[in-house]
Amino acid sequence: MTGTIGRSLELFYIDGRPDGMLTAELFNWTGHVLLAPRTQLAAALARPEARYTGVYLLLGEQDGKARAYVGEGEDIAARIRDHDVKKDWWTSAVLITTAANKLNKAHIKYLEARLVEVAQNIGRVPLDNGNTPSKPSLSEADTSKMEGFLDTLHVVLPAVRVDMFIQRARPAAASATSESLAVPLTAPPPTARFILETPLHALTAQASLRDGEFIVEAGSLARLKWAGLGSEHSTYAQLHAELRRGGILSEDGEHCRFMQNYAFRSPSAAAAVVNGRPTNGTIVWKEVGTGITYKEWEARQLSSFVAAP
């Protein structure tokens, strides 16, 4: 039997404020994550875990665009105090250590190199790192342990509002083969498909709803530039720019074309990127075959539920 297993994450708001320092720990994981706003840097660096060996992230904006820095140190507090405090663009820091301070220099250099590698491959947030660190040589066992540590870290970081390592590009759906059809074990749930057409700008995009993700498919067209007046600094405008920067959207004549499938958080986020302006995605996306809006399709799904006695 296979499937996703739920895990229990504990967030602790140190001073009781949702915008203050917080720690994150996962059951049966040795890692420890501390997030602190820059305004509480002194208090954060005074904590015991700040003197541990680990890696850290500096997060903020520069020239109106998200920016990040990935670093490592055998004493994180000293590293931030002596060097990276000179950077004036960052607004929060994330310190990644272990509860018993069990990481060594080779471990953290490996983690730093892999985090930089993942961030660069995804391309969502530009890095302020001047160079790309090389991975140290680790034993097979240590490499496996660090990769396992990273896998769990990628689960924990989004819980503390760090999503720069989330890969939203999705591979194309595998086509069925005669071998896979020969012994159907479990029938997968039907995939809902939608289309968005904007004739004024000659845009056509197709999407599917799979595993709770609204995925715009490779080959779909989007607006070449963000055109929503008054919303140039909105989340959706930044997302459009991010996808251009990361190569998910590639210039194709007077349009952009999706070069990969991409999972959006909502139909409206997907519609805004396609149209290059804020758009109500629940209305403009239409189900393929029926022509009903996503909103109507969703209402139909909800009405099909039968209340338990």
N, C-alpha and C positions, 0 to 999 in steps of 0.2 A: 504493500500500500504506500503510495507516495502522495505528497501534498505539502502545503506550506504549514509550518508549525508556528503557532503564536508564541511570542516572547514577552516577558514582563519587564518594562522599563520604569525606573524610578527617577523622577525629576524632583529636585529639592531646591526651592526658592530660598536662598540663604537668609535674606532679610525680609522675606514675605512679600516682595514686590515682583510683579510679573515682568518688569523691565529692568530688574536688578541682576545681581549675580545668581547663577544657578549651577547646580551640578547634575550630571546624568550618569547613571550606572545601570547596567543590564545584568539580570540574574545570571550567575555562572559565567561571567566575563570578568577578566582581571582589569580591564581598562577603566579609566576614570576621566571624565570630561568636565572641565570648568569653563563656563562662559561668563565673561565680565565686560560690562560697558567701560569705555575708557575713563569715564568719570569716576569709576571705582577701582582704577588700576592699582593704586597704592594698597588698598585693602586686599585685592586679589593676590598681589605679589607677596603679601605678608602671610598668606596661608601656607601650611606645610607642603602641600602638593606642588606649589609653585617652585619649590627648590628641588623637585625631583628631575630625573632624566626623562625627556619626552620631546614631543613635537608641538608646535603651536601655529595657529592661524591668526593673522591680523586682517580684519575685514572692514571695509568702508567704501568710500566713493572718491573719485578724482575726476575733475572736469565733468561732473554730472553722470559718470559711469561707475558701475560697481568695480571694485578692485580688491585684490587679496594678496597676501604674502604668506608663504609657507616656510617655516624655519624649524630648527632643532637645537637642542642644547642639553648639556649634562646638568645644568642649573638654569631652568627656564627663566626664572625671575632675573637672574644676572644678565642673561642674554637680552631680554627685552629692555631692561634698564640701561644697559651699556650701549646698545646699538639701535634697536628698532623703535625705541621711544622717540628717536629723531625724525621718524617718518610722521608727517603731520596730517595725512589723509585718513588714517584708520580710526574707527569709532568703537570697535569691540575686539576682544581677543578671546581665542579659544585655546585652552591648555589641555593637552592630551597626554596623560601619564598612565601609570598603573597603581593600583591601591597599595601595593607593597614595594613600589619603586624597583621593579624587577627588569626594566629595560636597560640595555647597555648601549654604548656608543654606536656599535654596528647596527643594532636594532633600529635606533632612531634615525640613523642616516638612511637606512633602507626605507623606513616609513616616509621620511621626507621626500625621497626620490620618487616613491610610488605615488604619493599624493600630488606632487607636481606633475607627474606623468598623466595621471587620471584627469586632473584639472585642465591640462593643456589639450588632451584628446577630446574632452567634452567641449571646451571652449566657451563655456557660459560666462566665466568671470576672468578677465585678464589678470595675470600675475605680475607682481612688482619684483619678483625674483630676477636678479641680473643674469643668472645662468641656470642651466638645467643640471641639477646634481646627479652624479652617477651612483648607481646602486653598489654598495659594498658586496664583497663575496661572503655569503653566508652558507652554512651547511644546509643540506637538504631539509633537515628537521627544522632548523631555525627559519628558513624561508617559508616552509609550510605554516609555522606558527605565526609569522608576521602577516602572511596572506589571510590567515584566519582572523587575526586581530583586525585587519583592514576591512574584511567583509562585515564584521560586527560594527566597526566604527561607522561604516556607511549607513547602517541602520540607525545608529544613535544620533549622528550629526543633524539629520533633518528635524529631529525632535527638539533641537535647540536652535532651530531656525537657520541652519546652514545647509543650503541645498545645492551648492556649487558642484558637488560630486555626483549628483543624480543624473544618470544617463537617460534622457527621454527619447533619444533616437531608437527606433524599433526595427528589427529585421523584418523583411517581407515574410508574410505568412507562407509556410511551407505548403507546396502543392501536394495533394494526396497521391499516393502511388498504389499500384495494384496490390503490392505486398501489404501496405497499411490498411487497405480496404478489405483484405481477405479475412481478417479476424477482428471485427470491431468489438473492442472491450467495453468502452463506455461512450455513448453518443455525446459529443461536445455540445454545449448550449449554442443555439443559433446566434450568429453574429449579425447585429443590426448595422445596416449600411446607410449612409447619408450623403447627400450632394448639396453643394452650395454653388449657385450661379449668380454672377453679377454682370449682366450683359453690358452695362455702361462702360465697364473697364475690361471686358472680355476675359473675365475670370471664371474658372471652373475648378472646383476642388472636391475631392471625395474623401470620405472618412468612414471609419468603422468604430463601433463600441465593443471592445474586447477586454475581458477581465477587469471591468470597471474603469478602463482608460479610453478617452476619446482620441483616436489616432487618425491624424490626417495622413493620407497615403502619398508615397513617393510619386512624383509626376504631376501633382496638383499645382495649380498656379496661384501666386499671391502678388499683391501690389509691390512694385519695385521699391517704393519709398513710403515711409509713414506719412499720411496725408491728413490725419485728424487734427484740425486746427484747435489750439488750446489744450491739446492732450499730448504734446511732444515729450513730456517728462513722465507720462503715466507708465504704469507697470506693463501694459500691453505694448506701448511704444518701445520700451526698453527690451521687451521680449523679441519684438520684430528685429531690432538692431542686433540682439544677441544671436538670433538664428542666422542673420546675415554674416555676422562675424565668425560664427562657428561652422559655416559651410553647409548648414542644413538647408538654407535658402540660397540659391545661386542665381545670379543675374542671367536672364534668358530673354534677350531682346528688350521689349518694353515691360517685361514682367520679371518676377522671380519664380523659380521652380523648386519645389521640395525635392531634394536629392535623396532623402531617406524618409521612411515613415517616422512620424514624430508624435509622441503622446502629450496631449495638453491636459491641463487640469479641469477644463470645462469647455463646452461647445462655444461659449462666448469668447474665451481666450483664443480658440482656434479661428473663429470667424473674424476677430479683430486683426489677427496677423494676416489672414488672407486678404481682407479688404483694406488693410492699412489705416484703419480708423476704428474707434469704439463701435461695436456691433452687438446686437442682441442675438446671440447664437441660437437660442431656443426657438427663434422664429425663422431665421434665414436658412438653417440646415433643414433639408427635407428628406424624408425616408425614401430610399430608392424603391420604386415599384408602386408605392401608394401615394407619394406626393404630400403626405401629411407632415406638419412641422415636427421638429424634435419635441417641442412642448406637448403637442397632441400625442405623439408616440409615447412620451413619458407618462402622460396621464392615463393612457391605455394600459401601460404596464402596471401602474399602481392600482388601477381598478380591477386588475385580474387577481390580486391577492384576496384570499378568503380569510377573514378573521378567525383565529383559533377559538374554539368554544371555551 
